[in-house]
Amino acid sequence: MSFHHVPVMTREVLHYLKPGQGRVFADCTLGGSGHATALLKSLPSDGLFIGIDRDRDAISHARNVLAPFKGRIHLFHGNFTRLPECLQQLNVPAVDGILLDLGVSLQQLEFAGRGFSFSKDEPLDMRMDDRSTMRAEDLVNDLPEDELAALLKEFGEERWAKKIAKRIVSVRATRRIRTSLELSRIVSQAVPARKTAHRRIHPATRVFMALRIAVNAELENLNTFLEEIVDWLSPSGRICILSFHSLEDRMVKTRFKALEHPCTCPPDFPRCTCHREPVFRVLTKRPVRPSEAEVRENPMARSARLRVAEKIDREVFMKEKNTQKGKTVA
Ligand SMILES: C[S@@+](CC[C@H](N)C(=O)[O-])C[C@H]1O[C@@H](n2cnc3c(N)ncnc32)[C@H](O)[C@@H]1O
């Protein structure tokens, strides 16, 4: 499989991850290996690169395109929530930089043949990992109407969720809905054209996104990852997360903030009594967005938001704290 692929916000990712200064880096969403290639080009010759993707095709593609870096790369097919197992296998205690570039890749949309795109006539599958059991077809044909509507509303933020679910249920009473194009047509028929004419996106965009998120348990995986991330980063290690969905971005923002300000004392307490110390320093107070020029060149970047945090080095932190205390006493 070959394709032209432009990774999103590469310059910003390299700026924050500083692959030239660390030793161990993990790209946990390899996709078309665009970011991976850029990272590896800057990685020192004794550096180690870990690449993960739950899509088998992404791993075989990476084996080809990353072949020039052989010897420094370790590729794993699986969920990024299993990063600790990969580290254990490699006997690596922690990583200096982690990249998560969430969502679907261009090659999944264009070449996978698994129904990720509403403009192609493919089986309604949408599994990133072919070992998973649930397909989009199962959700579309088997979920009760109210659950289907709730899924479209929650994961797709789809305004017409109820209408679309109703239409799907009436069609599936006559036949099983099996392909992406069939579903795309059903959605277009369910939503009044005059109500969507002003939308810049196809009427089925949000429905497809919602189903993909549900099939791949994308929010649960991100949540698990964020819960455990602190243990996997080395002191001063950084994590870059590129998200394309407001729910994901909110999860990242909330978790980073909780790790930066863990103190649970009421604001009117004169001093902290919970003694919870910050573990992260957030480097992007607001999410970094792609430039207009990048969006023009690469429409996939349109909704990208990048957030970056650094794990606090406790030794440095305690030294700074003691210096501050000394200054206050004097
Ligand atoms: C937006 S693409 C990444 C593109 C990549 N950064 C590049 O430069 O080509 C997202 C990739 O993450 C993978 N992915 C999504 N969720 C995952 C998870 N929980 N574990 C591992 N890989 C995942 C998808 O299979 C897809 O290949």
The ligand as an ORCA input file, in Angstrom:
! r2SCAN-3c Opt
* xyz 0 1
  C      -4.556     10.146     13.021
  S      -3.834      8.597     12.797
  C      -2.140      8.876     13.169
  C      -1.363      9.468     12.025
  C       0.127      9.492     12.264
  N       0.494     10.390     13.337
  C       0.892      9.837     11.021
  O       1.805     10.690     11.064
  O       0.602      9.257      9.974
  C      -4.385      7.683     14.177
  C      -3.880      6.266     14.282
  O      -4.046      5.850     15.629
  C      -4.433      4.513     15.676
  N      -5.136      4.319     16.954
  C      -6.303      4.878     17.356
  N      -6.612      4.475     18.607
  C      -5.594      3.667     19.009
  C      -5.327      2.953     20.221
  N      -6.161      2.969     21.268
  N      -4.179      2.245     20.301
  C      -3.311      2.212     19.249
  N      -3.526      2.849     18.078
  C      -4.652      3.571     17.959
  C      -5.300      4.339     14.458
  O      -5.342      2.998     14.071
  C      -4.612      5.249     13.437
  O      -3.704      4.527     12.668
*
